[in-house]
Amino acid sequence: AARAEAAMRSLFVPMLLAFLSSLLGILLLLATTFGFVLNYVFKPMICCLALTYFYGCVTLPLLLQALNCLMPKPPGASAADASKAASGATFAAPDASVKAGQMPVGEGGAARSVV
C-alpha cells in the first residue's frame, strides 16, 4: 500500500498534465469537416487516451499494491528501511567536508564555488 501511495503521490500530477495536453491536442480534431477523421482518428484516439489514463491511475497502483507481498526485500533490510524507501527518503546526507556554496567534484578534484 505504501509503494502504491508513494508512486501515485509523485506521478499523479505529471500524468494528469500529460493527459490534459494530449486531450487538448486531440480535441482540435473536432474542428474538421471530414467524417473520416472523426470516425477513424478522433474516436479511437479518445478511447486510447481514456484507457491509458485509467490504466496508469487505477490499474498500476492496484497492481503495485497486490504485488507488494511478492517483491523481494534486499538482504539485511528492516521494516524501518522499507518504510523510509516507500516515503522517498532515500538520499544520503551531504558530505561534511564540502562547505556551503561549494559543489563536490569527482576523484582528485577540489570543490568548486557554486556562486
N, C-alpha and C positions, 0 to 999 in steps of 0.2 A: 504494500500500500504506500509505503514511503517513497519507493522508486517511482511509482506512477505519479504521485503527487509532485515530486521534485521535477519530473520530466514535464508535466503539464504547467507547472509554475514558470519554468524557464522557456517553454516553447509555445505557450498559448498565444501571446501577443504576436510573435513573428508569423505564426500560422494564420492568424486572423488577418493580418495585414497582407499576406500573400494571397489569401482567399479574396479579400476585397479588391485588391488591384487586378487580379485575374478576372473577377466578376465585372469590374468596370470596363475592362478591355473587351470582354465577350458581349456585354450589353450594347456596345457600339454596333454590333452586327444587326441589331433590331432596326437600324436606320435603312437597311437595304430594302429594295423593292422586289428582289428576286426571291421567289418561293423556294428555289433550290437551296439557297444559302440558309434560309430559316429552317427548312426541314432536315437538311443533311449536314449542316455545320453547327448552327446555333443550338438546336435541341440536344444533339449528342455532347457538345462541349459543356452545356449547362449540367447535364446528367453526370458527366465525368467529374466536373468540378465539385458538385454536391457530394458525390460518392467518395471522392478522395478526401474532402474536408471532414466528412463524417468518419471515415476510416482513421484519419490522423487524430481527431479529437476524442473519439469514443472507443474505437476498437483497439488501437495501440495501447492506450493506458490500461484498458481491461486486460489485455494480453500480458502486459508487463506485471500487473498485479497477480494474475493467475500463475505466471511462470516464476514468481519470486521464490517459491519453495524449491524450484529446480536449479536456480542459479548457484554456481559454485562459489563458496566463500574462500578468500585467499588464506593460505596456511598461517596460523597464528593470529588471525583476525578475531577480535572480540565483538560483542554486541555494541559496545561504545564506538568502535571503529566503523561498524556498519551504519550506525545512526549518523555519525559525522559525514560519511561519504554520501548518504542519502540527502543530507541537508545541504550539500555542496561545499562544506568547509574542508576542502582538500588541499589548500595552498599552504606551503611551508612559511614559517616566519621569516622575515627578511634577515639577511646576514648582518650581524652586529658590527662587522668591520667596515661596512660601507656607510659613510656619513650621509646625512640628509642633503639632498640636492645633487647627489652623485649617482652614477649608474655603474653597476659592476660590469667588468669586461672579462672576456674569456681568459684562458690559461696564460699566465705570464704577463698580462697587461695590467696597467694601473686603472683605477677608477677615473672615469671622465666626468666632468661637470655637466649637469643637465641644463643649467641656465645659460 
